[in-house]
Amino acid sequence: MKKKTIISLVLGFAALMLVLTGCGNSDSGKDSSSSKSSSGEASGKITAVGSTALQPLVEKAAANFQKENSKVNITVQGGGSGTGLSQVQDKSVTIGNSDIFAEEKDGIDSKKLVDHKVAVVGMAPVINKDVNVKNLTMDQVKQIFTGKITNWKDVGGKDEEITVVNRAEGSGTRATFEAAVLKGEKAVKSQEQDSNGTVQKIVESTPGAISYLAFSYINNKIQAVSIDDVKPTDENVESGKWKIWSYEHMYTNGKADGATAKFLDYMNSKDVQDSLVKDMGYISIHNMKVQKDSKGTVSSK
């Protein structure tokens, strides 16, 4: 074999090795935690923590979303709105679920957070069914929760002591209820519970008990109470007749991207808003005829 031929073969082999090495380096430089797979499917891990009023909806939506996006892992936990806002601000979770605006929570820099409203939740006073009271005035509800009325006979019920069950400090449900009902007055000292689910069980099993719950936690084992002859229904929340309600927020620290952005888009989709939201006892943000700002001011949309 001629010398020139040998040199040509060597140079060609070297060039081929350079091309192969370049391809290998290109692949190894890709981020293994990329938000999308090679097929375009979202991937990654999402942790959503906070509001127990919102928790059932996010859990169900997450399960449905993961069926279509198998490379996404979503963990949903409660803990209360305050916990959700604090942890998303600290970047220890991906999403902070909250019943209140970030501006309403002390210690939270709302400018760092991005608000994603995904539903509306109505909240109502609930009582043990033995009380046999179906309607109260707003003033009577206020007096019960501030400790001025202590017996059900004073509001048309049986001669039975009232047992007030409150939500814990940091609960968005509590903040919403107190803003709408107590109007700045201090709540009576009473037992406090961390979640809607626990409150539901205590009211059901405790004669004379009263508390308040998100609509999604009200069942036929407890009695929801009308206020000023207005029933706690979705339609009355949508029109503004029912006063105790809040947005359900999913906050991110900065703009959402990747799998998180895709999941939040799904929460606002027709599948969730027109079907899942209603089926689970929430109200679609698309159906509201009124709106509320962080100061509690309600206006027509």
C-alpha positions in Angstrom: 0.0 0.0 0.0 1.3 3.4 -0.9 2.3 5.9 1.8 -0.2 8.5 0.7 -3.0 6.0 0.9 -2.1 5.0 4.5 -2.0 8.7 5.5 -5.4 9.3 4.0 -6.9 6.4 5.8 -5.4 7.6 9.2 -6.7 11.1 8.7 -10.2 9.9 7.7 -10.4 7.6 10.8 -9.3 10.5 13.0 -12.0 12.8 11.5 -14.6 10.1 12.1 -13.6 9.8 15.8 -13.9 13.6 16.3 -17.4 13.6 14.9 -18.4 10.7 17.2 -16.8 12.3 20.2 -18.7 15.6 19.5 -22.0 13.8 19.4 -21.2 12.1 22.7 -20.4 15.4 24.3 -23.6 17.0 23.0 -25.7 14.3 24.6 -24.0 14.3 27.9 -24.4 18.0 28.3 -28.2 17.8 28.4 -29.9 18.5 31.7 -31.2 15.2 33.1 -33.9 17.0 35.0 -35.2 18.7 31.8 -38.9 19.6 31.9 -39.6 17.8 28.7 -38.7 14.4 27.4 -37.5 13.8 23.8 -41.1 13.1 22.8 -42.2 16.5 24.2 -44.0 15.0 27.2 -43.5 17.0 30.4 -41.3 15.6 33.1 -40.1 16.5 36.5 -41.2 16.7 40.2 -43.8 19.1 41.6 -44.6 19.5 45.3 -47.7 21.5 46.2 -48.3 22.3 49.9 -50.8 24.4 51.8 -54.6 24.9 51.9 -56.6 21.9 53.1 -59.7 23.4 51.5 -58.0 23.2 48.1 -56.1 19.9 48.7 -58.8 17.5 47.4 -59.1 19.3 44.1 -55.4 19.5 43.5 -54.9 15.8 44.5 -57.5 14.6 42.0 -56.3 16.9 39.3 -52.7 15.8 39.9 -53.7 12.1 39.6 -55.5 12.8 36.3 -52.6 14.9 34.9 -50.1 12.2 35.7 -52.0 9.6 33.7 -51.3 11.7 30.6 -47.8 12.8 31.8 -46.2 9.7 33.3 -42.8 11.4 33.6 -44.2 14.0 36.1 -44.4 13.2 39.8 -46.7 15.4 41.8 -46.9 15.4 45.6 -49.8 17.2 47.3 -49.9 18.0 51.0 -52.0 20.1 53.4 -50.7 22.1 56.3 -52.7 25.3 55.9 -52.4 28.4 53.7 -49.7 30.0 55.9 -47.5 27.0 55.5 -48.0 26.9 51.7 -47.1 30.6 51.3 -44.1 30.4 53.6 -42.7 27.3 52.0 -43.1 28.5 48.4 -41.5 31.8 49.4 -38.5 29.8 50.8 -38.4 27.7 47.6 -38.8 24.5 49.6 -41.8 23.6 47.6 -42.8 24.2 44.0 -46.4 25.4 44.6 -48.0 27.0 47.7 -51.7 26.4 47.8 -53.7 29.2 49.6 -57.2 30.3 50.4 -55.9 33.9 50.9 -54.0 36.4 48.8 -50.2 36.4 49.6 -50.6 40.1 50.5 -52.8 39.1 53.5 -50.2 37.0 55.2 -47.6 38.6 57.5 -44.0 37.8 56.6 -44.7 37.0 53.0 -43.2 39.1 50.2 -46.0 38.9 47.7 -43.8 40.6 45.0 -41.7 37.5 44.8 -44.7 35.2 44.2 -47.0 34.7 41.1 -50.7 34.1 41.7 -52.5 31.4 39.8 -56.3 31.4 40.7 -57.7 28.0 40.0 -61.1 27.9 41.7 -63.4 29.6 44.1 -64.5 28.0 47.4 -67.6 28.9 49.3 -67.5 28.5 53.1 -70.4 28.1 55.5 -71.2 27.8 59.2 -71.9 24.1 60.0 -73.5 22.6 63.1 -74.2 19.2 64.7 -77.5 18.0 63.4 -79.0 17.7 66.9 -79.1 21.5 67.2 -81.9 21.8 64.7 -81.1 25.3 63.5 -81.1 26.0 59.8 -80.8 29.8 59.6 -79.0 32.5 61.5 -78.4 36.2 61.0 -74.9 37.4 60.2 -74.9 39.2 63.6 -75.9 36.0 65.4 -73.1 34.1 63.7 -70.7 36.9 64.8 -71.9 36.8 68.4 -71.6 33.0 68.6 -68.0 33.1 67.3 -67.0 36.0 69.6 -68.5 34.3 72.7 -71.5 36.6 73.3 -74.1 33.9 72.5 -73.3 30.7 74.3 -76.6 28.7 74.2 -78.6 27.5 71.2 -81.9 28.5 72.8 -80.9 32.1 72.3 -81.1 31.7 68.5 -84.1 29.4 68.2 -82.5 26.1 69.0 -82.7 23.7 72.0 -81.4 24.5 75.5 -77.9 23.3 74.8 -74.5 24.8 75.3 -72.7 26.0 72.1 -69.3 24.3 71.4 -67.3 26.5 69.1 -64.6 24.7 67.0 -62.2 27.0 65.2 -59.5 26.6 62.7 -55.8 27.1 63.7 -53.9 30.3 63.2 -52.5 30.4 59.7 -55.5 28.7 58.2 -56.8 30.6 55.1 -60.3 29.2 55.8 -60.2 30.9 59.2 -58.9 34.2 57.7 -61.6 34.2 55.1 -64.4 33.4 57.6 -63.2 36.0 60.2 -62.8 38.7 57.6 -66.4 38.2 56.3 -68.1 37.5 59.7 -66.1 38.9 62.6 -65.0 42.1 60.9 -62.0 42.7 63.1 -63.5 41.4 66.4 -61.6 38.8 68.3 -62.7 35.2 68.2 -63.7 33.4 71.4 -61.1 31.0 72.8 -61.9 27.5 71.7 -60.4 24.3 70.4 -58.5 24.8 67.2 -58.0 22.2 64.4 -55.6 22.1 61.5 -57.8 20.8 58.7 -61.3 20.9 57.2 -61.5 17.2 57.5 -60.8 17.1 61.2 -63.4 19.9 61.8 -66.0 18.0 59.8 -65.6 14.9 62.0 -65.6 16.8 65.3 -68.8 18.8 64.4 -70.5 15.5 63.3 -69.7 13.8 66.6 -70.1 16.7 69.1 -73.6 17.7 70.3 -74.0 21.5 70.2 -70.9 22.0 68.0 -70.5 24.8 65.4 -67.7 25.6 63.1 -67.3 26.5 59.4 -66.2 24.5 56.4 -65.4 24.8 52.7 -68.5 23.6 50.7 -66.5 20.7 49.4 -66.3 19.2 53.0 -70.0 19.6 53.8 -72.0 16.4 53.8 -75.4 15.1 55.0 -73.9 14.2 58.4 -73.7 17.8 59.5 -76.0 20.8 58.9 -75.0 23.8 56.8 -76.5 27.0 58.1 -78.1 29.7 55.9 -77.3 33.3 56.8 -80.0 36.0 56.6 -82.1 33.5 54.7 -79.5 33.1 51.9 -78.5 29.5 51.4 -74.8 28.5 51.0 -74.9 27.5 47.3 -72.6 27.9 44.3 -75.1 30.1 42.5 -75.3 32.5 45.5 -71.5 32.7 45.7 -71.2 33.3 42.0 -73.7 36.2 42.2 -72.2 37.7 45.3 -75.3 37.0 47.5 -73.3 34.6 49.7 -70.5 36.6 51.4 -68.2 34.0 52.7 -65.9 32.8 49.9 -62.4 33.0 48.7 -60.3 32.3 45.6 -58.2 29.2 45.6 -54.6 30.2 44.8 -51.7 28.2 43.6 -48.6 30.4 44.1 -45.2 29.9 42.5 -42.0 31.7 43.3 -41.5 33.6 40.1 -42.9 32.6 36.8 -43.8 28.9 36.4 -42.1 26.9 33.7 -41.7 23.3 32.5 -43.9 20.7 34.1 -45.2 23.2 36.7 -46.4 25.6 34.0 -48.1 22.7 32.2 -49.9 21.5 35.3 -51.1 25.0 36.1 -52.4 25.3 32.6 -54.2 22.0 33.1 -55.8 23.4 36.3 -57.3 26.2 34.2 -58.4 23.9 31.4 -62.0 23.1 30.3 -61.6 19.5 31.6 -60.9 20.8 35.2 -62.9 24.0 35.3 -66.1 22.7 33.7 -66.1 19.2 35.2 -63.8 18.3 38.0 -64.2 21.6 39.9 -67.9 21.3 40.0 -68.0 17.6 40.7 -65.7 18.1 43.8 -67.8 20.9 45.3 -65.8 23.9 44.1 -66.8 26.8 41.9 -65.2 27.6 38.5 -63.4 30.9 38.3 -65.0 31.2 34.9 -68.5 31.3 36.4 -68.0 34.2 38.9 -70.1 37.3 38.2 -68.2 39.2 41.0 -64.5 39.5 41.9 -62.6 40.2 45.1 -59.3 41.9 45.7 -56.7 41.3 48.5 -58.5 43.9 50.7 -61.7 42.0 50.5 -63.5 44.6 48.2 -66.1 42.8 46.1 -67.1 44.3 42.7 -68.9 43.1 39.5 -66.7 41.6 36.9 
